[in-house]
Amino acid sequence: MEEHRPTVLVVGATGRVAGLVVPELARRGATVRALVRDERGRQKAVDNGAAEAVVADLRDPASLRRAAEGADGVFHIGPAFQPDEARMGCNLVAAAQEAGVRKFVFSSVIQPTHGTLANHASKVPVETALFESELEYTLLHPANFFQNLRGAWPGIVRDGVFAEPYPVDTRIARVDYRDVAEVAAIALTEDRLAYGSFELCAPGRFNRREIVAMAGEALGRPVAAREIDFDDWAELTRPPYDARQLLLLSKVHAHYATHGLGGNALVLEAILGRPPRTLAQYIGELAAS
Ligand SMILES: NC(=O)c1ccc[n+]([C@@H]2O[C@H](COP(=O)([O-])OP(=O)(O)OC[C@H]3O[C@@H](n4cnc5c(N)ncnc54)[C@H](OP(=O)(O)O)[C@@H]3O)[C@@H](O)[C@H]2O)c1
């Protein structure tokens, strides 16, 4: 009998993090249909391993309905710090349901019920829409992505300094998004993660003093840990955000400064069946690249 290859519609298939889901799905035999916003995105998605691409927009429900037609699963990630992020996610949940999609994986955020941060609160309506749908949902609650360090890395190499806008002793739970992508692909191609909500963290909640020790080891020379003003940090690392998005990000950093970010690594290892990728490994890869 011929094996069924599920078709999975992937939001963010050309993006810096959700793009990592595409090769994981392809590796598991899924046919990836990338949801892209324009023709340029189509080529980029195919180059990244998508079998097909459909032009649609999370703000355009009719386009989402067409994009989801015939798909077995949907992978969704909300565009960061958008005022209508929740609406966009709910649009996609509705479209998936109307199109008769079976599985829906939502890459949400760790501590989504932390309502004082807009980028956490915006996940709750999407999760609620899934609870109220007939979709076989899986909710992923990842910690801070290792991949955020890519923006800071050139400065670390150039100046021998790792500076962020919160204290050097602040402890942050982090995760390699490649591991999150693997969990998403498992959820979309197997049944064992159906109806689950999973906190996804790598082991260790390292502070910046410990991170510069890893960077120093990887580079073979010392790296200093510093705290800088948010505006100077944004100038240095140039995150891909406008002024309004940067303001919301500054609130996340203010929260980190006071409380850090908690997270637990038990679930990720249990799902993967192997130890999660570590921050030291990731920094080693950055140094080698
Ligand atoms: N950064 C972290 O440490 C972290 C940790 C936990 C959770 N999160 C959450 O992860 C999510 C993604 O973060 P990110 O920085 O990767 O976001 P992002 O790059 O801004 O957005 C993800 C993708 O959404 C697509 N997109 C944007 N607007 C769209 C629209 N109108 N229609 C269709 N697609 C659209 C983008 O596609 P294009 O390629 O076409 O632009 C992009 O690939 C956020 O919800 C954030 O809260 C982040």
The ligand as an SDF file (V2000), in Angstrom:
LIG
                    3D

 48 52  0  0  0  0  0  0  0  0999 V2000
   12.2820   35.3310   19.4660 N   0  0  0  0  0  0  0  0  0  0  0  0
   12.0800   34.5510   20.5020 C   0  0  0  0  0  0  0  0  0  0  0  0
   12.9770   34.3210   21.3070 O   0  0  0  0  0  0  0  0  0  0  0  0
   10.7230   33.9470   20.7100 C   0  0  0  0  0  0  0  0  0  0  0  0
   10.5540   33.0260   21.7350 C   0  0  0  0  0  0  0  0  0  0  0  0
    9.2970   32.4110   21.9000 C   0  0  0  0  0  0  0  0  0  0  0  0
    8.2580   32.7270   21.0360 C   0  0  0  0  0  0  0  0  0  0  0  0
    8.4730   33.6560   20.0570 N   0  0  0  0  0  0  0  0  0  0  0  0
    7.3440   33.9670   19.1590 C   0  0  0  0  0  0  0  0  0  0  0  0
    7.6850   33.4820   17.8670 O   0  0  0  0  0  0  0  0  0  0  0  0
    6.9380   34.2090   16.8980 C   0  0  0  0  0  0  0  0  0  0  0  0
    7.7710   34.4760   15.6710 C   0  0  0  0  0  0  0  0  0  0  0  0
    8.8110   35.3240   15.9390 O   0  0  0  0  0  0  0  0  0  0  0  0
    9.7040   35.8010   14.7050 P   0  0  0  0  0  0  0  0  0  0  0  0
   10.6390   36.8070   15.2370 O   0  0  0  0  0  0  0  0  0  0  0  0
   10.2370   34.6430   13.9300 O   0  0  0  0  0  0  0  0  0  0  0  0
    8.5780   36.4870   13.8180 O   0  0  0  0  0  0  0  0  0  0  0  0
    8.5960   37.0910   12.3840 P   0  0  0  0  0  0  0  0  0  0  0  0
    9.8920   36.7710   11.7070 O   0  0  0  0  0  0  0  0  0  0  0  0
    8.1880   38.5110   12.5110 O   0  0  0  0  0  0  0  0  0  0  0  0
    7.3440   36.3630   11.6590 O   0  0  0  0  0  0  0  0  0  0  0  0
    7.2590   35.0020   11.3730 C   0  0  0  0  0  0  0  0  0  0  0  0
    6.7710   34.8100    9.9490 C   0  0  0  0  0  0  0  0  0  0  0  0
    5.4640   35.3820    9.7760 O   0  0  0  0  0  0  0  0  0  0  0  0
    5.3430   35.7710    8.4100 C   0  0  0  0  0  0  0  0  0  0  0  0
    4.3510   36.8380    8.2660 N   0  0  0  0  0  0  0  0  0  0  0  0
    4.4100   38.0880    8.7490 C   0  0  0  0  0  0  0  0  0  0  0  0
    3.2750   38.7710    8.4550 N   0  0  0  0  0  0  0  0  0  0  0  0
    2.5130   37.9300    7.7140 C   0  0  0  0  0  0  0  0  0  0  0  0
    1.2330   38.0470    7.0950 C   0  0  0  0  0  0  0  0  0  0  0  0
    0.5230   39.1610    7.1660 N   0  0  0  0  0  0  0  0  0  0  0  0
    0.7650   36.9690    6.4200 N   0  0  0  0  0  0  0  0  0  0  0  0
    1.4980   35.8280    6.3210 C   0  0  0  0  0  0  0  0  0  0  0  0
    2.6880   35.6610    6.9100 N   0  0  0  0  0  0  0  0  0  0  0  0
    3.1990   36.6940    7.5900 C   0  0  0  0  0  0  0  0  0  0  0  0
    6.7160   36.2470    8.0220 C   0  0  0  0  0  0  0  0  0  0  0  0
    6.8400   35.9780    6.6480 O   0  0  0  0  0  0  0  0  0  0  0  0
    7.7820   36.7880    5.6580 P   0  0  0  0  0  0  0  0  0  0  0  0
    8.9890   35.9130    5.5620 O   0  0  0  0  0  0  0  0  0  0  0  0
    6.9710   36.8910    4.4270 O   0  0  0  0  0  0  0  0  0  0  0  0
    8.0640   38.1240    6.2880 O   0  0  0  0  0  0  0  0  0  0  0  0
    7.6760   35.4720    8.9020 C   0  0  0  0  0  0  0  0  0  0  0  0
    8.3330   34.4560    8.2000 O   0  0  0  0  0  0  0  0  0  0  0  0
    6.3780   35.4370   17.6050 C   0  0  0  0  0  0  0  0  0  0  0  0
    4.9880   35.2180   17.7800 O   0  0  0  0  0  0  0  0  0  0  0  0
    7.0780   35.4450   18.9580 C   0  0  0  0  0  0  0  0  0  0  0  0
    6.2760   35.9710   19.9900 O   0  0  0  0  0  0  0  0  0  0  0  0
    9.6660   34.2490   19.8640 C   0  0  0  0  0  0  0  0  0  0  0  0
  1  2  1  0
  2  3  2  0
  2  4  1  0
  4  5  1  0
  4 48  2  0
  5  6  2  0
  6  7  1  0
  7  8  2  0
  8  9  1  0
  8 48  1  0
  9 10  1  0
  9 46  1  0
 10 11  1  0
 11 12  1  0
 11 44  1  0
 12 13  1  0
 13 14  1  0
 14 15  2  0
 14 16  1  0
 14 17  1  0
 17 18  1  0
 18 19  2  0
 18 20  1  0
 18 21  1  0
 21 22  1  0
 22 23  1  0
 23 24  1  0
 23 42  1  0
 24 25  1  0
 25 26  1  0
 25 36  1  0
 26 27  1  0
 26 35  1  0
 27 28  2  0
 28 29  1  0
 29 30  1  0
 29 35  2  0
 30 31  1  0
 30 32  2  0
 32 33  1  0
 33 34  2  0
 34 35  1  0
 36 37  1  0
 36 42  1  0
 37 38  1  0
 38 39  2  0
 38 40  1  0
 38 41  1  0
 42 43  1  0
 44 45  1  0
 44 46  1  0
 46 47  1  0
M  CHG  2   8   1  16  -1
M  END
$$$$
